[in-house]
Amino acid sequence: MFGVIDGSGFEVLDPRFEACFVGHARLERLWTGGRWLEGPAWFGAGRYLVFSDIPNNRMMRFDETSGAVSVFRAPANNANGNTLDNEGRLVTCEHLARRVTRTEFDGSIRVIADRFDGARFNSPNDVTVKSDGTIWFTDPSYGIMHDYEGDYGEPEIAGCHVYCADPVSGAVARVINTMEKPNGIAFSPDESLLYVADTGATHHSGGPRHIRSFRVENGNHLHDLGIFATCSNGLFDGFRLDRSGRIWTSAADGVHCFHPDGTLIGKIHVPEPVSNLTFGGAKRNRLFITASTSLYAIYVTANGCKLG
């Protein structure tokens, strides 16, 4: 069956998408009241989701047990992307402070990376953690281009790049320097591939609006495999992968789902432009979606490949 499934929001573009959902599942709006929501990260033990409200300079917390939404942290240095490290600690990209931090179990905040070769980052945007504990993050300039999502400021680093930080040694390596505005970032389930979105079209007519794939070689060395997919509606921002290697990514009209071969197999239509998403819930089959002013969720038959 091709086309939108009535009332569900699911749109089948390829028969392979039919196995990713049940027809009676429905999109739920869990909360609204933000300005630009981002960075959802799921904490399984506590059954809650942390997400960012960047312009309002706060991080929010959705409690799955009660449905309540409350302020997790404010002020929050205009936090953007969030994830969990391998011990279940929160890792956050902060626009205002131009750094990546980790929230310890006692609530204290440790700086993971705030400089490269002595220069401050632009505004770390999104982040993922590899199984070896290294922290990989993108650093476009969105947080210093105006005062809405950070503080206007001059870049200290030429260009916008992707970095890998070792939280033990403190070493920071630049791993990609060929993108205009690197944004969302995630590994394939076996970590043989790294996917990175480039949203250069936000400030450059005809600029990139795609996800690139990179083969991971010898730790943090990457081989560029080229464009994996180009966005057909708006821009890709944040994304996550399921256990089968499918990419579920944000777009202007909702969530786009790509088969590992690069085929767009289906969509979940959302009434607001989507910024990011993550898998959560007890079985990691509930897709939490941050979309402009609101938090949404929908159950799928796919399972996220990792927490965060």
N, C-alpha and C positions, 0 to 999 in steps of 0.2 A: 504494500500500500504506500503510495506516495502522496505528499501534501501534508497539510496541518491536520492533526487529530483533533476533532472538535472539542473545544473547551479545555484541552490539556496544555496547550502551548507547544507541544512537540510537533516538529515538522520533519518528515522523513524525506531525505534526498537520495538515499541509497539504502537498499534492503538491509544492509548490515546494521543500520541504526535501529531497526525494529527490536533487536535483542537487548537494547540499552535501557528500555523503559517498559512499564506496564501502562496500558491505555487509560486506566482510571486514575492514575497519579495526577495531581494538580499542583500548580504553582501557588505557594502561599506567601503573602506579604506579612512578615513577622514584626516589622517595626518601620516607622518612617519619622523623619524629623532631623535628618542630617543635611549637610550642604554638598559634600562629595565624599561618599563612603569608599573605603579601600581596605586592603590588607586583612582579610578574614583568616583566622588561625584557630583550629579546633583543639581543645584540651579534653581528651577522652576521659581521663580519670574524674574530672569535675563536671563533665557533660555541659561545658559552656564554650562559647565562641567569643573571641576577642576580635574587634575590628576597629579601624581608624575612621575618624571624621576629620579629615585634614584641615579644612578652613576653620572649623570650630575649635581646633587645637585640643582635641580630646580623643581618647580611646574608649570604646564602648564594650559592654559585656552582655551577651545574650545567654540566659540560663535556660537550657532545654527542659529542665525539670519543671519549671513554672511558667516559662514564656516571658519572664520579666527581662527588661533591658535597663541597664544602669550604667553609670560612668565608671569605667575601669581606671582611667588615669587622666587627670587634667591639672595643669597644662601637660601637654605630651610632646612638646617640641615639633608640632605639626607632623606627627608620625604618619608614615605611609605604609609600606609593606611590612608584613609580619610573618613569621613562621616559628616552628619549634626546632630546637636542636635535638640531638640523639638522646639526651637525658630528659627531654620534656620541658626545657626552659624556653621562655619567650625570647626570640631574636627580632629586633625592630630596626627599620630604617627611619631615621629622623631627618626631615628636611631642615628644620630650623637650626639644629646643632650640627648639621652636615656630617652625620656620623652613623655608624651601626652599633647598636648596643645589645646587651643580653640582660634580661631580668633574672636575678638569682632566686633561689627558692625562698630566701628570707625577704625578698622584695627589693633588695638593693640593686642598683643598675651599674653594670660594668661596661666600659667602652671597649668594643672589639676592634674598631678601626675608625679613625677620623682623618687620616692623612695618607698621602702617597708621595714618597720622596720629599717629605717636608711640607707639601702643599695640601691645603684642605680640599676635601672632596667638594663636588658641586652640590648635590642633594641626593644621597642614596635613596633609591626608589623601591626596589623589590629584591627579595632575598630567598635563597634556598640553602639547605645544609646537606652536604654529601655524607655518606656512611662513614668516611674517615674523620668526620668532625669539622672539616674545613667549611667555611662560610663563603658563599658565592653571591655577589650582589651587583646590581646595575647602578650606574651613577649618571643619569641625565641631568639637565640643568633646570628642570621645572620649578624647583623650590627656590631658586635665586633669580628667576626671570621677572618676578613681581612680588608683591607683599601678600597675596591672597593665600598661598600655601606655604609660606615661609617668610624670609626676609630678602628683599631685593639686594643683590650683591654681585660683585665681579667674580668671574671664575678664576681660580688660581691654577687650574690644570687646563691645558689646551685640549679641547674636545671632550667627548662623553664616552666612557669606557665601561668595561666589565672587569671586576676584580675578584680575587680569591684571597681570603684571610685565614691564617692559621691562628685560632684562638689560644693555643698553648704558647707558641713562640712569639706571636705578635707580628709575624711576617705578613706582608701584603704584596701580592703579585698582580700585575695587570695582565689579564688573559685574553681580552679582545679589545682591539683599538680601531676597528674598521666599521663601526656603526655610528649613525647620527644621533639617535636618542634611544639607547638600549633601555628596555622597560621590564616586562615580565620575564621570569626566568625559572626553569625547572629541568630536572634530569629525567631521563627515561627510567623505567623501573629497574633495569640492570645497570644504570649509570654509565652505559657505553656512549650515550648521546646527551648533549646539553642543548636545550632549546632556549632561544632568546628572542623576544619581540623587539622590533625597531619601529618606533612611532614618530619618526622624523617628519612625517607629513603634517604633524600638528603645527609646525612653524616653517615649513618649506614646501611650497607648492610642487606637487609631483614627487615629494619625498617618500621614503619607505613607509609601508603600512603592512609589514609582513613579519613572519616568524622565520628565523634562520636556525638551521641545525648544525651542530658541531660534533665531530667524533672526539671522544675523550681519550687521550693517549698519555701514558706515563704521568699519572698524577693530575697536574693542572695544565697540561699542554693540550691544545685543541687544534683540530683540523677542520676548516670551514667546508661544510658540504653544500652550502648554498641555501637558497630560499626553500623552506619547507611548505609554506602556504602564504597566500596574500589575502588580506581581508577584503571581503566583498561588500561590507556595510560598516563604514566608520573605520575604527582602528582596533587592532588587538591590543590589550593591555595586560592584565594578569591572567594566568592560566595554571591548570594542574593536569596531571596525567592519572589515568586509572591503571589497574593492574595489567590490563591487556595492551598498554602502551598508547591508547587513544588520548588525544589532547582535547580537553574541554577548555575553551577560551572565551574571554569576554569580547563583545562587539557592540555596535550601536543598537542593533535590534534584538540583542539577547545573548545567549550562549551558543557558540558554534562548536560542533564536535567533529574532530578529524580522525580518520583511521591512520594508523602508523605509516601507511603508504602515501599520505598527503591528501587523500580524498576527503572533501567536506561531505560527511554522510548524514548530518542532521543538525537541527537547531532547536533550542528552547526559546520561544519568544517571551520577552520580558518587556513590560510597559515603560521602562526607563533604560537609558544607555547603561550598559554593564561595565564596571571597572575591574572586577576581580571575582574570584570564587575559590572555594575549597571543599573537599569532601569531609564530612563529619558524621556524627551519629554513632550509635553503638556498633554498627556494622560498616561504617565508613561508606555508606551508600546514600547519604543525604547530602545533596549539593547545596551549600550555602552560597548565596550570590549577593554581592554588594553592587547596587545599581543606583548611581546618582544620590538620591536622597533617602533610599530605602534599603532594607535588608529583606531578601527573599530566600525561600528554600523549596526544594522539590526532591522527592525520592526517585532514584534511578536504580537500575539493576546492575550498574557498574559499581566497582569499589575503588576508592582512591588507593594509590600505590604506597602512600605514606601519610603520616600525620603532618599537619603544618600548613 
